[in-house]
Amino acid sequence: MLPIILFLVVFMTAYGKEVCPKVENDTEEPYLSYALLRTLEKALLELGYSPVCREGSEIVFLRVVNFEEKPIAITPQQRVSSYLLTVSLSLKVKDEDEKITSSVPYRLPYGGLGDIPRREAVDDLVDKIYTIILKSLRRLEDADKRGNHQGS
């Protein structure tokens, strides 16, 4: 299975249109930048593009507009135990700009888990918006094809 995946990645890199994925995240959540970039690259690969940043590459820009954590549950000891993580994004391709917003709840259990529940929540959120990003990129790709066809 691994050789097939490796072949597909090499084939798409060699023959796919080069698109440069960029993520802008002004929040203090560095894992969010990593997860969003990984997801954007995955969507581009699925559409047959090569996620490479070189001169002449088209840029797909994903910007974090809002990152918010709201407490949604309090323990009897008056401590917050659950949060609602909400992220608003702006996906820009060429002159098209699409807004994407999604939320996921997560729980902070007792103990020394650190950021693990929060990172799992970011992964869940990014998995949830993956299909939205993919649909947006497909729609923009289809609009581009229609525009090229009409100009012929």
BASE-867719 format. One record per residue (C-alpha): residue in one letter; x, y, z. Coordinates in Angstrom, 1 decimal, decimal comma, m for minus. Example, Ala and Ser with C-alpha at 12.3 -4.5 7.8 and 13.67 -1.06 7.14 Angstrom:
residues 2
A | 12,3 | m4,5 | 7,8;
S | 13,7 | m1,1 | 7,1;
***
This chain:
residues 152
M | 0,0 | 0,0 | 0,0;
L | 2,8 | 2,4 | 0,9;
P | 4,5 | 2,1 | m2,5;
I | 1,2 | 3,0 | m4,3;
I | 0,8 | 6,1 | m2,1;
L | 4,4 | 7,1 | m2,7;
F | 4,0 | 6,6 | m6,5;
L | 0,8 | 8,8 | m6,5;
V | 2,5 | 11,6 | m4,5;
V | 5,6 | 11,5 | m6,8;
F | 3,3 | 11,4 | m9,9;
M | 1,2 | 14,3 | m8,7;
T | 4,2 | 16,3 | m7,8;
A | 5,7 | 15,8 | m11,2;
Y | 2,6 | 16,4 | m13,3;
G | 0,2 | 18,4 | m11,1;
K | m0,3 | 22,2 | m11,3;
E | 1,9 | 23,8 | m8,6;
V | m0,1 | 25,6 | m5,9;
C | 1,4 | 27,3 | m2,9;
P | m0,6 | 26,7 | 0,3;
K | m0,1 | 29,4 | 2,9;
V | m1,6 | 29,7 | 6,4;
E | m1,8 | 32,9 | 8,5;
N | m2,5 | 32,5 | 12,2;
D | m2,1 | 35,4 | 14,5;
T | m3,4 | 33,5 | 17,5;
E | m1,3 | 32,0 | 20,2;
E | m2,1 | 28,4 | 19,1;
P | 0,8 | 27,1 | 17,0;
Y | m0,6 | 23,6 | 16,6;
L | m3,6 | 25,2 | 14,7;
S | m1,2 | 26,5 | 12,0;
Y | 0,4 | 23,1 | 11,6;
A | m3,0 | 21,3 | 11,4;
L | m4,5 | 23,8 | 8,9;
L | m1,4 | 23,6 | 6,6;
R | m1,4 | 19,8 | 6,7;
T | m5,2 | 19,8 | 5,8;
L | m4,8 | 22,4 | 3,0;
E | m2,0 | 20,3 | 1,5;
K | m4,1 | 17,2 | 1,8;
A | m7,0 | 18,8 | m0,1;
L | m4,7 | 20,1 | m2,8;
L | m3,2 | 16,7 | m3,3;
E | m6,6 | 15,1 | m3,5;
L | m7,5 | 17,6 | m6,3;
G | m4,4 | 16,7 | m8,2;
Y | m2,4 | 19,8 | m7,4;
S | 1,2 | 19,8 | m6,3;
P | 1,6 | 21,8 | m3,0;
V | 4,9 | 23,6 | m3,9;
C | 5,8 | 27,2 | m3,3;
R | 7,9 | 28,4 | m6,2;
E | 7,9 | 31,5 | m8,4;
G | 4,9 | 31,3 | m10,6;
S | 2,9 | 29,0 | m8,3;
E | m0,7 | 30,0 | m7,6;
I | m1,3 | 30,8 | m4,0;
V | m4,1 | 29,4 | m1,8;
F | m4,3 | 31,4 | 1,3;
L | m6,0 | 30,2 | 4,5;
R | m6,2 | 32,8 | 7,3;
V | m7,5 | 32,4 | 10,8;
V | m10,0 | 35,2 | 11,4;
N | m11,2 | 34,1 | 14,9;
F | m10,1 | 31,5 | 17,4;
E | m12,3 | 31,3 | 20,5;
E | m12,7 | 29,0 | 23,5;
K | m15,9 | 29,4 | 25,5;
P | m16,4 | 27,6 | 28,8;
I | m19,5 | 25,4 | 28,5;
A | m19,4 | 23,3 | 31,7;
I | m18,4 | 24,0 | 35,3;
T | m17,6 | 21,4 | 37,9;
P | m19,1 | 21,5 | 41,4;
Q | m15,8 | 23,0 | 42,6;
Q | m16,4 | 26,0 | 40,2;
R | m13,8 | 25,0 | 37,7;
V | m14,3 | 24,9 | 34,0;
S | m14,3 | 21,4 | 32,7;
S | m15,5 | 21,7 | 29,1;
Y | m15,0 | 24,3 | 26,3;
L | m16,4 | 25,0 | 22,9;
L | m13,6 | 25,7 | 20,4;
T | m14,7 | 27,9 | 17,5;
V | m12,6 | 28,8 | 14,6;
S | m13,4 | 31,2 | 11,7;
L | m11,3 | 31,0 | 8,6;
S | m11,0 | 32,9 | 5,3;
L | m10,0 | 30,8 | 2,3;
K | m8,7 | 32,9 | m0,6;
V | m7,9 | 31,6 | m4,1;
K | m7,3 | 34,2 | m6,8;
D | m10,0 | 36,9 | m6,2;
E | m12,4 | 34,5 | m4,5;
D | m12,7 | 34,7 | m0,7;
E | m14,8 | 32,2 | 1,3;
K | m15,6 | 32,3 | 5,0;
I | m15,6 | 29,0 | 7,0;
T | m16,6 | 28,7 | 10,6;
S | m16,8 | 25,5 | 12,7;
S | m17,0 | 24,5 | 16,4;
V | m16,2 | 21,5 | 18,5;
P | m16,6 | 20,8 | 22,2;
Y | m13,8 | 19,4 | 24,2;
R | m13,4 | 18,3 | 27,8;
L | m10,4 | 18,9 | 30,2;
P | m10,2 | 15,9 | 32,5;
Y | m8,3 | 16,1 | 35,7;
G | m4,7 | 15,2 | 35,7;
G | m1,5 | 16,3 | 33,9;
L | m2,6 | 15,9 | 30,3;
G | m1,4 | 19,3 | 29,3;
D | m2,5 | 20,4 | 25,8;
I | m3,5 | 16,9 | 24,6;
P | m7,3 | 17,5 | 24,8;
R | m7,0 | 20,9 | 23,1;
R | m4,9 | 19,4 | 20,3;
E | m7,4 | 16,6 | 19,8;
A | m10,1 | 19,3 | 19,6;
V | m8,1 | 21,2 | 17,0;
D | m7,7 | 17,9 | 15,0;
D | m11,4 | 17,2 | 15,3;
L | m12,2 | 20,7 | 14,1;
V | m9,8 | 20,5 | 11,1;
D | m11,2 | 17,1 | 10,1;
K | m14,6 | 18,7 | 10,3;
I | m13,7 | 21,6 | 8,0;
Y | m11,6 | 19,5 | 5,6;
T | m14,7 | 18,7 | 3,4;
I | m15,7 | 22,3 | 3,4;
I | m12,2 | 23,3 | 2,2;
L | m12,2 | 20,6 | m0,4;
K | m15,6 | 21,7 | m1,8;
S | m14,5 | 25,3 | m1,9;
L | m11,4 | 24,5 | m3,8;
R | m13,4 | 22,3 | m6,2;
R | m16,0 | 25,0 | m6,8;
L | m13,2 | 27,5 | m7,5;
E | m11,5 | 25,0 | m9,8;
D | m14,8 | 24,5 | m11,7;
A | m15,4 | 28,2 | m12,0;
D | m11,9 | 28,6 | m13,4;
K | m12,5 | 25,9 | m15,9;
R | m15,8 | 27,5 | m17,0;
G | m14,1 | 30,9 | m17,3;
N | m11,3 | 29,4 | m19,5;
H | m13,9 | 27,6 | m21,6;
Q | m16,0 | 30,7 | m22,2;
G | m12,9 | 32,7 | m23,2;
S | m12,0 | 30,2 | m26,0;
***
